């Protein structure tokens, strides 16, 4: 682990290191931060980054549900794995955050709102680095992923998609025992009878190594985008500001 820390310039000063150190490489990758290491933007209208990383791309989803990621066309339906859910985002916005191997690998809520459901979409585990996104067609729609749906008073129905990648043995969530890549049953899990309260910055899940988080917002949410493609961002910093009409 020491060699990895040096090679990727991992900042351990903000890490909550357990007494005796990390027992396994996975424990290190799924590390937690010291309390107060991240501050969530205080503006209630801020849609915040769900993770530390780089803004891989962002923009508007067309009225037909189409979006462009690193020059490649995608559809909301392909990413979400559900045509009815995809219609919620036609004309909305999307934000893609890439987590490098050096980044903190826990994913947090971009908005305040209860978790209504989660969809486990099975798939492959291609690399999501620059080579993967440029040369593997429909990469984000082919890798396995979890789509977590929040219902926000401020921003409407917001989905955070956790996309798996090579080296990511599992993706876990903080409010359910489902995990990817271990034989759990794919499909929809509903919490409508008992929605899970979730504030901005609350933990949603964890990657067992680096990957990508995608946030989608509905067209009724009018946003002023403040993040820039290619820029670094930390969990809790605003990607956009606004609210639903």
N, C-alpha and C positions, 0 to 999 in steps of 0.2 A: 504493500500500500504506500510505503514511503516513496518508492520510485514513481508511482502513479501521481502522487501529490506533487512531486517535483516536475514531472513531465508535463502535467496539465496546469501547473501553477494554481492549485486549489488553495483557497483562502481558508485556513483552519481557525483563524482568530474569532470567527463568528459561529463556530460549530460547537454544539453541545456534545463534547467527547465523553463517553461513559468512563467511569473509573476503571482503570486497567486497559483502556483503549478499545478499539473495535475488534470483535472476535472474528469476524469474517469480512470478505470483500463486499458482500451484499449489505452487511450492516453499515459499512462505510458509505456505500452508494445511496442508501436510504436514510442517511444521517439527518438529524434534526438540527435546527439552529438555536442559538441562545435566545432567550426571551428578549424581545425588543430589537432584534437584528433587522427586522423588516417593519416598515411603517406603512399602513394602508392610507391612501390619499383620503383626507378628511371630507372632501366634497361628496355629499351623498349621491350626486349625479355622475360621479366618476365610475366608469367601467374599467376595472383594474386588471393588470396582467395576472394571469393565474400562476405564473412561474417565473423563475429567473431564466434568462436566456437572451435570444436575439429575435427581433421582429422579422421573421422570414418573409412575410408578405401581409398585406391587408387591403381592404377595399370594399366596394359595394357588390352585393350579390344581385345579379340581373333579375328582371321580372320573370324570367324563365328558370330561375334557380341556378344560373351559371356563374362561375367565378374563375379567376386566373391565379395560379400559384406558380411563381418562378417561370412564367411564360407558358405553363401547361394549363389547358382547360379542364375544369372539374365541374361536377354538379353537386348541389347540396344533397340530392337524393343518394348519390353514390357514396358520399362521405358519411351520411347518417344511416344508410342502410334501410331507409323507410321513406316511401313516397309521400305519405300523409304528413309525417313530421317535417319533411323538406319544404312543403308548401308554406309552413309558418315563416320561412326565412326568405322567400322570394321578394326581392327589393330591399333586403336588409343589409347588414354588414358582416364581414368576417375578419378575424385577426389570427395570425399563425405565429406561435412562439416556439422556436427551436431550442432545445436544451442540449448543450454540448457536454462531453464527458466531465468537464470541470464543474458544472453547475450543480446547485442544490436541486434534488430530484423529486420534491413533493409538490403537488399541484393543489391550488387553492381556489376558492370561489371568486369569480370576477365581479359578482353582483350580490346584493342582499336579497334572498328569496329562498323559500323552502325547496328541497329536492323532491320532485314529483315522480320521477322515474329514471331508469337507466337502461340503456340498450347495449348488450354485448354483441359486437359484430365480429365474427371470426374472420381470419385471413392469414396472410403470410407474415414474414418478419424480415423484410428487406431493410437495408441501412437507410436512415433518413438524413444522412449528411449531404453535402453539396453534390457529390457524385451521384447519390441515389436520386435526389430530387430532379437532377438535370437529365439523367439517362434512363430512369425506370418509369415508363408511362403509368399514370394514375397511381403513383406510389401510395399516397395517403388513403386512397380508396381501396387499396389491395391489402395493406397491413391490418392485422387485427387491432381492435380498438374498443373503447368504452365511451359511450355518449351519455353524459350526465345532464339532466334537464332540471333547471330551476325556474320557478315562477316568481318573478320580481315585480313588486309594485312600481318600482322606478323604471326598469328597463324592459318589462314584459317577459316573454318566454325566452330564456337564454340557455343555450346548450354549450357545454364544454366537452370537447372530444379529446380523449387521451389516446394517442396513436402509438402502437408498439413499434419496435424496431429490432434489428439484429442485436443480439446481446441482451435484449430485454426479456428475461425469462418469464417475467410476470408483470402484470399491472394489477394493483390492488386498489380498493376504495376504502374510505374511512368509515362508511356507514352501513356496510354490508360485507358478508364473507365471500362474495364472488371474487374470483381471480382469473385472469386469462392464462392460457397456455398450460393448463393443468387438468383439463378434462371437464371443467364446469360447463353446464348447458348454455349455449348462446341464446340470445333473444331478449325480450323486454321483461324488466322487473319493475312493477308499479308500486309506488308508495302512496298512492292517492288516498287510501283510507287512513293513513297516518304519515302525512308529509314530514320530512326531516328538516327542522329549522336550520338555517344556514346564513351566516352573516358574511359580508365581504371579507376575504382573507381567511375564512375558516378552511381547514384542510378538507379537500375532496378525495384525494388519492395519492398514490406513489408509484413512480416508475422504478423498476429494479434495473437501472442503468438509463442512459440518455434516450430521449425521444422528442416528441412534438405534442403541443397542446393547441387545439383550434377552438376559438370562441365564435359563436354565431349569435347575432341579435336580429330581432324581427323588424319589419319595415315601419311599424308604428313607433319604434324607438328612434327619435331624431338625435343623431350624434354629431358632435364636432370632434373629428379625429385629431388627436394630438401626438400620437406616436408616429415614427418615421420608419419606413421599410429599411432593414439593414442595421438599425440601431440596437444597442444593448438596452435591456430593461430588467428590472427586478420585480419580484412579486410585490403587489400592492401599489405599484406606480400606475398612473392613469394611462390607458391606451386611447380613451375617448371620453367625452363628457356630454351628458344630455339625459333626456328622459322620454318615455313614451307619450304620445299625444293623448 
